[in-house]
Amino acid sequence: MGEYDSAPGVMRYDRDVRIATIPAVKAGWINKTKTGQWSVTDKGRKALEKYSDPEEMGRDLRKIYNEWRRKHKKPKSPTPAVDEGISEQEVEHAAIALEEARESAWLEIQDYLHRLDPYDFQKLVAALLRGMGYHVDWVAPPGPDRGIDIIAHQDPLGVSGPRIKVQVKRQASRVDVKDMRGFIAVLGEGDIGVFVSIGGFTREAENEVRRLENRRVMLVDIERLVELWIEYYKTIPEEYRRLLPLIPVYFLDARD
């Protein structure tokens, strides 16, 4: 159960577990996020209730997986050598390698953002808004911000569209309903609020936003923030990309 000879540092047990979960993922019983979170779906819970015999469950799961593979199988190439070029095992290992790389990269990015200076994190959010095409009029200097960290508009003069007020929290804990109400209180009529929090938001805070009738508030957690940073990376001013420098990495696409 040690390391692979061909891949030092990769533990057999970890990879074997990942490979074993592939059928359950394709059957819709397990959901895996790119951030490394695995969870049993409603469909998976029903399967757990249905089967009392693990061997029977395994056999039926394999049938479901084989049916999935049959439906998603690529048509044969007119060149036989192409079809013989990659085995099912190689496909599985390529998929697992990509999964491991995504999780590892995410953990590094997450750790980096948690360690980033709070004011640099604030500048990062402002840079993202610029990359998205908004005009950032004001970024709060270090010190008390009275609930607002960034103000932006849709045009350079701020005469068209609503004003955007942003609160930025680089804290590990979730934003609670008290902080959310405090942010909502500083929004004027017609303002759009954007609350960015690395730690995410409590359910009560999210429900508070859903109940709003005369205010618009967008919630951005760390996962959504990174997604937007990647999406708009090329349009973010180059001098600000250093706040979260990223490079693309390419893997073999060995999917069916």
Legacy VTK file of the C-alpha trace (Angstrom):
# vtk DataFile Version 3.0
C-alpha trace
ASCII
DATASET POLYDATA
POINTS 256 float
0.000 0.000 0.000
3.014 2.312 -0.517
3.841 4.611 -3.391
3.679 3.850 -7.103
7.100 3.110 -8.589
6.215 5.221 -11.624
4.814 8.082 -9.535
6.815 8.793 -6.367
4.766 10.615 -3.763
1.454 9.206 -5.006
0.048 6.796 -2.441
-1.574 3.652 -3.782
-4.363 3.731 -1.215
-5.400 7.290 -2.072
-5.475 6.622 -5.789
-7.200 3.245 -5.391
-9.978 4.910 -3.388
-10.390 7.583 -6.048
-10.591 4.985 -8.817
-13.123 2.970 -6.825
-15.422 5.999 -6.597
-15.602 6.565 -10.364
-18.667 4.313 -10.907
-20.522 5.960 -7.999
-19.785 9.413 -9.428
-20.983 8.437 -12.902
-24.101 6.865 -11.381
-24.861 10.135 -9.621
-24.466 8.647 -6.151
-21.445 10.748 -5.169
-20.688 14.345 -6.037
-17.127 15.647 -6.166
-16.340 19.334 -6.376
-13.159 20.756 -7.838
-12.322 21.999 -4.355
-11.953 18.423 -3.106
-15.274 18.042 -1.303
-17.012 14.686 -1.692
-20.647 14.222 -0.713
-23.362 11.609 -1.076
-26.222 12.816 -3.276
-29.932 12.231 -2.701
-29.705 9.502 -5.318
-26.833 7.953 -3.382
-28.786 8.043 -0.116
-31.674 6.230 -1.777
-29.239 3.586 -3.004
-27.897 3.119 0.530
-31.451 2.598 1.778
-32.272 0.209 -1.053
-29.341 -2.187 -0.702
-28.647 -4.208 2.420
-26.122 -6.441 0.658
-22.928 -4.552 -0.306
-22.049 -7.140 -2.965
-25.416 -6.709 -4.663
-24.966 -2.956 -4.471
-21.537 -3.259 -6.069
-22.828 -5.456 -8.902
-25.686 -3.087 -9.723
-23.376 -0.092 -9.518
-21.026 -1.718 -12.003
-23.981 -2.344 -14.348
-24.991 1.313 -14.120
-21.419 2.385 -14.786
-21.062 0.057 -17.773
-24.298 1.445 -19.197
-22.961 4.975 -18.710
-19.760 4.034 -20.537
-21.744 2.476 -23.368
-23.797 5.655 -23.858
-20.738 7.908 -23.730
-18.409 5.746 -25.766
-16.795 7.561 -28.657
-17.376 6.129 -32.140
-14.536 3.985 -33.388
-11.856 5.702 -35.368
-11.375 4.676 -39.019
-7.751 4.123 -38.030
-7.585 1.032 -35.761
-4.337 2.165 -34.169
-6.110 5.205 -32.729
-8.701 3.077 -30.928
-5.993 0.848 -29.506
-3.954 3.787 -28.269
-5.399 4.118 -24.763
-6.804 1.518 -22.400
-9.660 1.800 -19.923
-7.157 1.732 -17.069
-5.221 4.599 -18.629
-8.449 6.576 -18.968
-9.203 6.082 -15.276
-5.687 7.012 -14.183
-5.734 10.140 -16.356
-9.050 11.192 -14.798
-7.703 10.610 -11.294
-4.500 12.526 -12.052
-6.605 15.500 -13.130
-8.795 15.222 -10.038
-5.753 15.140 -7.750
-4.161 18.094 -9.520
-7.325 20.178 -9.236
-7.670 19.470 -5.535
-3.992 20.184 -4.870
-4.114 23.445 -6.827
-7.267 24.512 -5.030
-5.743 23.872 -1.600
-2.713 25.978 -2.518
-4.872 28.848 -3.797
-7.119 28.659 -0.752
-4.157 28.718 1.633
-2.588 31.618 -0.274
-5.739 33.740 -0.033
-6.128 33.004 3.672
-2.567 34.243 4.255
-2.878 37.306 2.032
-2.657 40.674 3.752
-6.222 41.971 4.347
-5.576 45.197 2.459
-4.005 43.299 -0.458
-7.083 41.085 -0.515
-9.197 44.218 -0.733
-7.074 45.442 -3.652
-7.481 42.023 -5.288
-11.269 42.377 -5.243
-10.995 45.907 -6.655
-8.718 44.609 -9.426
-11.255 41.914 -10.274
-13.978 44.545 -10.626
-11.728 46.503 -12.996
-11.108 43.350 -15.002
-14.866 42.806 -15.240
-15.247 46.250 -16.781
-16.366 48.267 -13.763
-14.840 51.599 -12.806
-13.523 51.560 -9.262
-13.897 55.036 -7.777
-12.763 54.395 -4.242
-10.936 51.777 -2.201
-10.933 52.226 1.558
-7.508 52.990 3.044
-6.235 50.863 5.934
-8.268 51.425 9.077
-11.991 51.565 9.925
-14.112 51.430 6.771
-17.595 51.953 8.222
-18.941 48.933 6.380
-17.813 49.746 2.833
-14.452 48.786 1.329
-14.932 49.543 -2.374
-17.217 51.757 -4.445
-17.555 51.177 -8.185
-19.722 52.295 -11.115
-20.529 51.063 -14.589
-19.035 54.145 -16.273
-16.110 56.485 -15.522
-18.326 59.341 -14.308
-20.759 57.209 -12.363
-23.789 58.688 -14.110
-25.275 55.488 -15.532
-26.386 52.393 -13.746
-26.475 51.738 -10.020
-23.644 52.391 -7.611
-21.864 49.253 -6.430
-20.813 49.047 -2.793
-18.524 46.217 -1.762
-17.711 44.794 1.640
-14.651 42.522 1.811
-13.976 40.021 4.598
-10.776 37.988 4.609
-11.766 35.990 7.668
-11.900 32.218 8.030
-15.248 32.246 9.848
-18.541 32.660 8.052
-20.265 36.022 7.899
-23.258 35.904 10.228
-26.631 37.586 9.973
-25.563 40.467 12.228
-22.737 41.470 9.878
-25.031 41.012 6.892
-27.660 43.320 8.356
-24.965 45.883 9.092
-23.886 45.804 5.449
-27.441 46.048 4.143
-28.004 49.080 6.380
-25.328 51.127 4.568
-26.809 50.495 1.121
-28.723 53.418 -0.300
-31.755 53.254 -2.539
-30.684 51.918 -5.919
-27.317 50.654 -4.669
-26.124 47.148 -5.429
-24.250 45.434 -2.637
-21.512 42.861 -3.140
-20.309 41.001 -0.062
-17.062 39.069 -0.554
-16.099 36.637 2.195
-13.381 33.981 2.152
-15.110 32.101 4.950
-18.486 32.131 3.240
-21.823 32.925 4.854
-24.058 31.341 7.446
-27.427 30.038 6.326
-29.131 32.793 8.329
-27.090 35.441 6.499
-27.982 33.935 3.119
-31.665 33.814 4.064
-31.516 37.467 5.105
-30.382 38.367 1.584
-33.082 36.244 -0.044
-35.765 38.077 1.915
-34.708 41.500 0.634
-37.261 43.311 -1.497
-35.787 46.795 -1.992
-32.084 45.942 -2.002
-29.887 43.797 -4.248
-26.999 42.004 -2.579
-24.659 39.540 -4.282
-22.733 37.056 -2.137
-19.272 35.948 -3.264
-17.468 33.179 -1.384
-13.909 32.034 -1.989
-14.863 29.500 -4.650
-16.872 32.027 -6.659
-14.129 34.620 -6.243
-11.497 32.300 -7.713
-13.823 31.309 -10.562
-14.282 34.976 -11.483
-10.551 35.683 -11.136
-9.781 32.870 -13.587
-12.541 33.926 -15.985
-11.388 37.555 -16.148
-7.680 36.980 -15.559
-6.604 38.264 -18.978
-8.520 41.529 -18.557
-7.312 42.235 -15.021
-4.647 44.974 -15.104
-1.266 43.259 -15.273
0.138 45.078 -12.248
-2.637 43.570 -10.120
-2.349 39.978 -11.323
0.567 39.530 -8.924
-1.987 39.591 -6.098
-3.076 36.120 -7.226
-0.742 34.971 -10.013
-1.991 31.903 -11.879
-0.798 29.811 -14.798
-2.821 27.272 -16.822
-1.777 23.615 -16.700
-2.743 21.099 -19.369
-3.589 17.427 -18.861
-4.285 14.576 -21.217
-7.985 14.515 -22.101
-8.597 10.780 -21.874
-12.328 10.976 -21.229
-14.724 8.633 -22.999
LINES 1 257
256 0 1 2 3 4 5 6 7 8 9 10 11 12 13 14 15 16 17 18 19 20 21 22 23 24 25 26 27 28 29 30 31 32 33 34 35 36 37 38 39 40 41 42 43 44 45 46 47 48 49 50 51 52 53 54 55 56 57 58 59 60 61 62 63 64 65 66 67 68 69 70 71 72 73 74 75 76 77 78 79 80 81 82 83 84 85 86 87 88 89 90 91 92 93 94 95 96 97 98 99 100 101 102 103 104 105 106 107 108 109 110 111 112 113 114 115 116 117 118 119 120 121 122 123 124 125 126 127 128 129 130 131 132 133 134 135 136 137 138 139 140 141 142 143 144 145 146 147 148 149 150 151 152 153 154 155 156 157 158 159 160 161 162 163 164 165 166 167 168 169 170 171 172 173 174 175 176 177 178 179 180 181 182 183 184 185 186 187 188 189 190 191 192 193 194 195 196 197 198 199 200 201 202 203 204 205 206 207 208 209 210 211 212 213 214 215 216 217 218 219 220 221 222 223 224 225 226 227 228 229 230 231 232 233 234 235 236 237 238 239 240 241 242 243 244 245 246 247 248 249 250 251 252 253 254 255
